[in-house]
Structure formats: C-alpha cells, structure tokens
Amino acid sequence: MTAEVVTMSREDLQQRRRELLARIPDERVLRQRAREHAITPDERDVLIELEEVDFLLGDDG
C-alpha cells in the first residue's frame, strides 16, 4: 500500500482553517466544550482538523 502525499501551500491551509471556523459558532467555546467532553461528532471532526491545520501552520492553536 502506498501513501498519498498532499501538498498544500500556507495560503491553502489558512483558507481551510477559515472554512472550518465558518462551520462552528466560536472556536474558544468549541475547545472548552471539548475539554468538558461535550461536543458532537461533527464538532470533534472540525476540532481534529483544526488542530492538524494549526500543526502544519506551526501555530499552537
């Protein structure tokens, strides 16, 4: 099995982050609710992808 390599520019990653943030009302609230284990599966998926994008951007999130 081979792995697929996807290359994204910094601008692509920033755009993806904006798209993810548009799917939630407030990032701070989402992160707090995640700490309290009170998020939906969809919110969890958004949070995971946000953390991945932040990692690739070199942000602490």
C-alpha positions as protocol buffer text, in pm:
chain_id: "A"
residue {
  index: 1
  type: MET
  ca { x: 0 y: 0 z: 0 }
}
residue {
  index: 2
  type: THR
  ca { x: 130 y: 345 z: -84 }
}
residue {
  index: 3
  type: ALA
  ca { x: 56 y: 666 z: 99 }
}
residue {
  index: 4
  type: GLU
  ca { x: -92 y: 962 z: -82 }
}
residue {
  index: 5
  type: VAL
  ca { x: 106 y: 1281 z: -37 }
}
residue {
  index: 6
  type: VAL
  ca { x: -93 y: 1603 z: -50 }
}
residue {
  index: 7
  type: THR
  ca { x: 92 y: 1931 z: -83 }
}
residue {
  index: 8
  type: MET
  ca { x: -77 y: 2247 z: 41 }
}
residue {
  index: 9
  type: SER
  ca { x: 58 y: 2597 z: 49 }
}
residue {
  index: 10
  type: ARG
  ca { x: 37 y: 2814 z: 358 }
}
residue {
  index: 11
  type: GLU
  ca { x: -244 y: 3006 z: 186 }
}
residue {
  index: 12
  type: ASP
  ca { x: -432 y: 2679 z: 120 }
}
residue {
  index: 13
  type: LEU
  ca { x: -401 y: 2586 z: 487 }
}
residue {
  index: 14
  type: GLN
  ca { x: -518 y: 2929 z: 602 }
}
residue {
  index: 15
  type: GLN
  ca { x: -817 y: 2904 z: 367 }
}
residue {
  index: 16
  type: ARG
  ca { x: -902 y: 2559 z: 500 }
}
residue {
  index: 17
  type: ARG
  ca { x: -883 y: 2695 z: 856 }
}
residue {
  index: 18
  type: ARG
  ca { x: -1127 y: 2975 z: 763 }
}
residue {
  index: 19
  type: GLU
  ca { x: -1363 y: 2717 z: 611 }
}
residue {
  index: 20
  type: LEU
  ca { x: -1353 y: 2508 z: 927 }
}
residue {
  index: 21
  type: LEU
  ca { x: -1413 y: 2809 z: 1151 }
}
residue {
  index: 22
  type: ALA
  ca { x: -1716 y: 2900 z: 939 }
}
residue {
  index: 23
  type: ARG
  ca { x: -1870 y: 2567 z: 1042 }
}
residue {
  index: 24
  type: ILE
  ca { x: -1867 y: 2649 z: 1414 }
}
residue {
  index: 25
  type: PRO
  ca { x: -2002 y: 2943 z: 1613 }
}
residue {
  index: 26
  type: ASP
  ca { x: -1691 y: 3008 z: 1825 }
}
residue {
  index: 27
  type: GLU
  ca { x: -1353 y: 2832 z: 1841 }
}
residue {
  index: 28
  type: ARG
  ca { x: -1296 y: 2911 z: 2209 }
}
residue {
  index: 29
  type: VAL
  ca { x: -1635 y: 2770 z: 2304 }
}
residue {
  index: 30
  type: LEU
  ca { x: -1571 y: 2460 z: 2095 }
}
residue {
  index: 31
  type: ARG
  ca { x: -1235 y: 2398 z: 2264 }
}
residue {
  index: 32
  type: GLN
  ca { x: -1389 y: 2448 z: 2608 }
}
residue {
  index: 33
  type: ARG
  ca { x: -1672 y: 2209 z: 2529 }
}
residue {
  index: 34
  type: ALA
  ca { x: -1416 y: 1956 z: 2403 }
}
residue {
  index: 35
  type: ARG
  ca { x: -1231 y: 1978 z: 2736 }
}
residue {
  index: 36
  type: GLU
  ca { x: -1565 y: 1904 z: 2905 }
}
residue {
  index: 37
  type: HIS
  ca { x: -1632 y: 1612 z: 2665 }
}
residue {
  index: 38
  type: ALA
  ca { x: -1949 y: 1785 z: 2546 }
}
residue {
  index: 39
  type: ILE
  ca { x: -1906 y: 1815 z: 2169 }
}
residue {
  index: 40
  type: THR
  ca { x: -2087 y: 1641 z: 1888 }
}
residue {
  index: 41
  type: PRO
  ca { x: -1911 y: 1402 z: 1649 }
}
residue {
  index: 42
  type: ASP
  ca { x: -1919 y: 1672 z: 1377 }
}
residue {
  index: 43
  type: GLU
  ca { x: -1766 y: 1928 z: 1613 }
}
residue {
  index: 44
  type: ARG
  ca { x: -1499 y: 1674 z: 1708 }
}
residue {
  index: 45
  type: ASP
  ca { x: -1412 y: 1625 z: 1342 }
}
residue {
  index: 46
  type: VAL
  ca { x: -1380 y: 2003 z: 1294 }
}
residue {
  index: 47
  type: LEU
  ca { x: -1162 y: 2032 z: 1603 }
}
residue {
  index: 48
  type: ILE
  ca { x: -932 y: 1749 z: 1493 }
}
residue {
  index: 49
  type: GLU
  ca { x: -886 y: 1905 z: 1150 }
}
residue {
  index: 50
  type: LEU
  ca { x: -830 y: 2250 z: 1305 }
}
residue {
  index: 51
  type: GLU
  ca { x: -556 y: 2102 z: 1522 }
}
residue {
  index: 52
  type: GLU
  ca { x: -398 y: 1934 z: 1220 }
}
residue {
  index: 53
  type: VAL
  ca { x: -404 y: 2257 z: 1020 }
}
residue {
  index: 54
  type: ASP
  ca { x: -264 y: 2453 z: 1315 }
}
residue {
  index: 55
  type: PHE
  ca { x: 18 y: 2199 z: 1345 }
}
residue {
  index: 56
  type: LEU
  ca { x: 104 y: 2232 z: 977 }
}
residue {
  index: 57
  type: LEU
  ca { x: 91 y: 2610 z: 1005 }
}
residue {
  index: 58
  type: GLY
  ca { x: 319 y: 2595 z: 1308 }
}
residue {
  index: 59
  type: ASP
  ca { x: 57 y: 2754 z: 1533 }
}
residue {
  index: 60
  type: ASP
  ca { x: -4 y: 2649 z: 1892 }
}
residue {
  index: 61
  type: GLY
  ca { x: -382 y: 2675 z: 1849 }
}
